[in-house]
Amino acid sequence: MVLAIWQAVRRAVRRDLGTFQSIRLNHFFLFVALMIAGDLAARQPPRSAYPFLFLLGLPLLFLVSSDPLDKIPATRLEIWPLNSTDRFRLRLASLALSPVLWLTIILALLGRLRLAAVFLAAAAGAQGLMVCHERLARRHPHWAPFRPVPPIPGRLGGLVRNHVRQMLSVLDTYLALALSAGGVAYRVLAVHPDPAAFPILALLVALALSTGAQCLFGLESASALARYRLLPLRGWQILLAKDVAVLGVLLLLVLPLSMLPGLTFGLTALAAGHFPSVSRRLPQRRWRFLGGRMISGVPQAVLGLALGISAWRGAPWLLAVAGFLWLVSLLACGRRWERRF
C-alpha cells in the first residue's frame, strides 16, 4: 500500500515538475537569458541579470518547497488503511521526492555548503509561510487572493472579473507586481532617482504580462469554451473582455512608473497575441509562469519594446498606432474565434 501511494506521488511530482518547462518560453525569461548571454559574450559574470533571476526564482522556491504529500487529497489520505508505522514510512519516503532535498545535496556535493544551508533555510521558510497562509485562508476565507476582485458592472463585467482572477492565479502577474513595487520604492526612497529608470521599469512590467497575451484562453477548460459559445456575445466582445482585464491590471501597475511606454507595449502585445490565442489553444497551469510560442512571442516582444521605447523617446503618437493595431486585431481575430470555437 505504501509503495503504491509513493509511486502515485512520484508520478504527480514528475508531471508537476514537467510544467516548469513552460518558463523557457516565457518572454521575461527569454529577456533574462539574453542578458546572461550578453554578459557571457563580453566575458563578464552575469551580474546585471542577478536581480531578475531573483525575481524569477523567488516564486519558484515556494513551488518546489511544497510537501509532495500535499498532492494527495487530505480526505483520501484519511480513509486509506494506513497505521502510524505506514504513515511514518510514507513521510520518510516522500523526502526522496522533494526537489529541495535534491538541490541541497547537489550544492553540498559541489562544496557549496554555506549556499546549501541558505537554500535549505529559505525553502523551510517558504514552506512555513505557505502553511500559515493555508491555515489563515481556512479560518478567514476573505484572505483568499481572488476575493478582493470586486464585481464589475456592465454586460462584459463578469467575463472581465473572471479573467482578472485568472491573472491572479499565474506567477507572471506577481512578477509584474514586484517590478512595479520596486519602481515605486525607488521613486520614494531614492534621494535623486533617475527619471529614465521609470519608463524602462514600465516596459519590463508590460513584458512580464505580455506572455499571457498569446494564451488568453490557456486556463479555460473545454467546458468553459463551450459556455463561451452559448453566450449571446460576438467573438470580438469575448476578446475585448479579456483585453480589458489585461489592460486594467497593466494600467494599475505602470501608472506610478510611466504610463505611455507601458500602455503602448501592452496594446501592441495584445494586437500580436490575439492571433496565436485564437489559432491554437496553449494549455497553461495555475501558479506557474505562462509559456507561449517562440515563433510568435519573439516578434511580439520585439515590436512591443520598439514601439514602447519610441513612444517614450519623443513619439507619443505611437500609442494611437498601437491602439489602431489592437482594434484591427480585435475585430479580425474576433471573427476567427467565432469560426474556430
FENQUIWO-V289180 format. One record per backbone hydrogen bond with DSSP energy under -0.5 kcal/mol. NH is the residue of the N-H (numbers start at 0). CO is the residue of the C=O. If there is no record, write none. Layout:
BEGIN
nh=NH co=CO
nh=NH co=CO
END
This chain:
BEGIN
nh=4 co=0
nh=5 co=1
nh=6 co=2
nh=7 co=3
nh=8 co=4
nh=9 co=5
nh=10 co=6
nh=11 co=7
nh=12 co=8
nh=13 co=9
nh=14 co=10
nh=15 co=11
nh=16 co=12
nh=17 co=13
nh=18 co=14
nh=18 co=15
nh=19 co=16
nh=20 co=17
nh=21 co=18
nh=22 co=19
nh=23 co=20
nh=24 co=21
nh=25 co=22
nh=29 co=25
nh=30 co=26
nh=31 co=27
nh=32 co=28
nh=33 co=29
nh=34 co=30
nh=35 co=31
nh=36 co=32
nh=37 co=33
nh=38 co=34
nh=39 co=35
nh=40 co=36
nh=41 co=37
nh=42 co=39
nh=43 co=38
nh=46 co=44
nh=48 co=45
nh=49 co=46
nh=52 co=48
nh=53 co=49
nh=54 co=50
nh=55 co=51
nh=56 co=52
nh=57 co=53
nh=58 co=54
nh=59 co=55
nh=60 co=56
nh=61 co=57
nh=62 co=58
nh=63 co=59
nh=64 co=60
nh=65 co=62
nh=69 co=66
nh=70 co=67
nh=71 co=68
nh=72 co=70
nh=76 co=72
nh=77 co=73
nh=78 co=74
nh=79 co=75
nh=81 co=79
nh=86 co=82
nh=87 co=83
nh=88 co=84
nh=89 co=85
nh=90 co=86
nh=91 co=87
nh=92 co=88
nh=93 co=89
nh=94 co=90
nh=94 co=91
nh=95 co=92
nh=96 co=93
nh=97 co=94
nh=98 co=96
nh=99 co=63
nh=101 co=97
nh=102 co=98
nh=103 co=99
nh=104 co=100
nh=105 co=101
nh=106 co=102
nh=107 co=103
nh=108 co=104
nh=109 co=105
nh=110 co=107
nh=111 co=106
nh=112 co=110
nh=115 co=111
nh=116 co=112
nh=117 co=113
nh=118 co=114
nh=119 co=115
nh=120 co=116
nh=121 co=117
nh=122 co=118
nh=123 co=119
nh=124 co=120
nh=125 co=121
nh=126 co=122
nh=127 co=123
nh=128 co=124
nh=129 co=125
nh=130 co=126
nh=131 co=127
nh=132 co=128
nh=133 co=129
nh=134 co=130
nh=135 co=131
nh=136 co=132
nh=137 co=133
nh=138 co=134
nh=139 co=135
nh=142 co=139
nh=143 co=140
nh=146 co=143
nh=147 co=143
nh=148 co=145
nh=149 co=147
nh=152 co=150
nh=156 co=153
nh=159 co=155
nh=160 co=156
nh=161 co=157
nh=162 co=158
nh=163 co=159
nh=164 co=160
nh=165 co=161
nh=166 co=162
nh=167 co=163
nh=168 co=165
nh=169 co=166
nh=170 co=287
nh=171 co=287
nh=172 co=169
nh=173 co=169
nh=174 co=170
nh=175 co=171
nh=176 co=172
nh=177 co=173
nh=178 co=174
nh=179 co=175
nh=180 co=176
nh=181 co=177
nh=182 co=178
nh=183 co=179
nh=184 co=180
nh=185 co=181
nh=186 co=182
nh=187 co=183
nh=188 co=184
nh=189 co=185
nh=194 co=192
nh=196 co=193
nh=197 co=193
nh=197 co=194
nh=198 co=194
nh=199 co=195
nh=200 co=196
nh=201 co=197
nh=202 co=198
nh=203 co=199
nh=204 co=200
nh=205 co=201
nh=206 co=202
nh=207 co=203
nh=208 co=204
nh=209 co=205
nh=209 co=206
nh=210 co=206
nh=211 co=208
nh=212 co=209
nh=213 co=210
nh=214 co=211
nh=217 co=214
nh=219 co=216
nh=224 co=220
nh=225 co=221
nh=226 co=222
nh=227 co=223
nh=228 co=224
nh=229 co=225
nh=230 co=226
nh=230 co=227
nh=232 co=230
nh=237 co=233
nh=238 co=234
nh=239 co=235
nh=240 co=236
nh=241 co=237
nh=242 co=238
nh=243 co=239
nh=244 co=240
nh=245 co=241
nh=246 co=242
nh=247 co=243
nh=248 co=244
nh=249 co=245
nh=250 co=246
nh=251 co=247
nh=252 co=248
nh=253 co=249
nh=254 co=250
nh=256 co=253
nh=257 co=253
nh=261 co=257
nh=262 co=258
nh=263 co=259
nh=264 co=260
nh=265 co=261
nh=266 co=262
nh=267 co=263
nh=268 co=264
nh=269 co=265
nh=270 co=266
nh=271 co=267
nh=272 co=268
nh=273 co=269
nh=275 co=271
nh=276 co=272
nh=277 co=273
nh=278 co=274
nh=279 co=275
nh=282 co=280
nh=283 co=217
nh=286 co=168
nh=287 co=284
nh=291 co=24
nh=295 co=292
nh=296 co=292
nh=297 co=293
nh=299 co=295
nh=300 co=296
nh=301 co=297
nh=302 co=298
nh=303 co=299
nh=304 co=300
nh=305 co=301
nh=306 co=302
nh=307 co=303
nh=308 co=304
nh=309 co=305
nh=310 co=306
nh=311 co=307
nh=312 co=308
nh=313 co=310
nh=314 co=309
nh=317 co=314
nh=318 co=315
nh=319 co=316
nh=320 co=316
nh=321 co=317
nh=322 co=318
nh=323 co=319
nh=324 co=320
nh=325 co=321
nh=326 co=322
nh=327 co=323
nh=328 co=324
nh=329 co=325
nh=330 co=326
nh=331 co=327
nh=332 co=328
nh=333 co=329
nh=334 co=330
nh=335 co=331
nh=336 co=332
nh=337 co=333
nh=338 co=334
nh=339 co=335
nh=340 co=336
END
